[in-house]
């Protein structure tokens, strides 16, 4: 679960077996690669695509899935400034300085970039574009 918090999917390494397959494909002649992939320069026919789709499923990309609300909140919160303020707030709380804790807590709440709220709202799928009619 924690690996979803740091970085993006673009920063993840390609699995070794997939990288090896890509290197082998890059070394092949174009016509040999088309034959190996059962394709052509024009692409697959509709029937070939339907056959593959029935075995492998739709062409859905994980990155296009909307993030959960807590992931969006974490993206807004994880700046060094907010983390430092939070640490100072915990120290204030542990030393019994409730007024300082409230002040620093307010600073954290205000610094969690409210300008990103429209962006967060934009992460939700628009009704009618998700592909289902519910």
C-alpha positions in Angstrom: 0.0 0.0 0.0 2.8 2.5 0.8 4.4 2.1 -2.6 1.3 3.9 -4.0 2.1 7.0 -2.0 5.6 7.8 -3.4 6.1 8.8 -7.0 4.1 8.0 -10.0 3.6 5.0 -12.2 6.0 6.5 -14.7 8.8 6.3 -12.2 8.5 2.5 -11.7 11.0 0.3 -13.4 10.0 -2.0 -16.3 9.9 -5.7 -15.1 13.0 -7.6 -16.2 11.1 -10.2 -18.3 9.2 -7.4 -20.1 12.4 -5.5 -20.8 14.0 -8.6 -22.2 10.9 -9.1 -24.5 11.2 -5.5 -25.7 14.9 -5.8 -26.4 14.3 -9.0 -28.5 11.5 -7.3 -30.4 13.6 -4.3 -31.1 16.4 -6.5 -32.6 14.0 -8.3 -35.0 13.3 -7.3 -38.6 10.0 -5.5 -38.9 8.4 -8.3 -41.1 9.6 -11.0 -38.7 8.1 -9.0 -35.7 4.8 -8.6 -37.5 4.7 -12.4 -38.1 5.6 -13.1 -34.5 2.9 -10.8 -33.2 0.4 -12.1 -35.8 -0.1 -8.6 -37.1 0.7 -6.4 -40.1 1.8 -2.8 -40.8 -1.9 -2.0 -41.1 -2.6 -3.4 -37.6 -5.0 -6.2 -36.5 -8.3 -6.9 -38.1 -11.4 -6.4 -36.0 -11.9 -10.1 -35.5 -8.3 -10.5 -34.3 -8.8 -7.7 -31.9 -12.0 -9.2 -30.6 -10.3 -12.5 -30.1 -7.4 -11.0 -28.1 -9.8 -8.8 -26.1 -11.9 -11.8 -25.1 -8.7 -13.5 -23.7 -6.9 -10.5 -22.1 -9.7 -8.0 -21.3 -10.1 -4.4 -22.3 -7.2 -2.0 -22.9 -7.5 -0.2 -19.5 -4.5 1.6 -18.1 -4.0 1.8 -14.4 -2.8 5.4 -14.5 -6.2 6.5 -15.8 -8.0 5.2 -12.7 -9.0 8.1 -10.3 -7.1 8.2 -7.1 -8.9 7.6 -3.7 -9.6 10.7 -1.6 -6.9 9.9 0.9 -4.3 9.6 -1.9 -5.3 13.0 -3.3 -5.1 14.5 0.2 -1.7 13.0 0.7 -0.5 14.5 -2.6 -1.5 17.9 -1.3 0.0 17.4 2.1 3.4 15.8 1.4 5.4 18.9 1.0 8.5 19.3 3.2 6.9 22.4 4.8 3.8 20.6 5.8 5.7 17.6 7.1 8.0 19.9 9.2 5.0 21.9 10.5 3.4 18.6 11.5 6.5 17.5 13.3 6.6 20.8 15.2 2.9 20.4 16.1 3.5 17.0 17.5 6.5 18.3 19.6 4.2 21.2 20.9 1.5 18.7 21.8 3.9 16.4 23.6 5.4 19.3 25.6 1.9 20.4 26.6 1.7 23.6 24.5 -1.9 23.3 23.3 -2.0 26.9 22.0 1.1 26.3 19.9 -0.4 23.0 18.7 -3.5 24.7 17.5 -1.6 27.5 15.8 0.7 25.1 13.9 -2.3 22.8 13.1 -4.1 25.8 11.6 -0.9 26.6 9.6 -0.9 23.1 8.2 -4.5 23.2 7.3 -4.0 26.5 5.5 -0.9 25.4 3.7 -2.3 22.3 2.2 -2.6 24.1 -1.0 -6.3 25.0 -1.4 -5.6 26.0 -5.0 -5.5 22.3 -5.8 -9.1 21.6 -4.7 -10.4 22.2 -8.3 -7.8 19.7 -9.5 -8.9 17.2 -6.9 -12.5 17.6 -8.0 -11.4 17.1 -11.5 -10.1 13.6 -10.6 -13.6 12.3 -10.3 -15.1 10.8 -13.5 -17.7 12.9 -15.2 -21.1 11.2 -15.2 -21.6 9.4 -18.5 -17.9 9.1 -19.4 -17.0 6.1 -17.4 -18.5 3.7 -20.0 -21.4 2.4 -17.9 -24.9 3.8 -17.9 -25.5 3.5 -14.1 
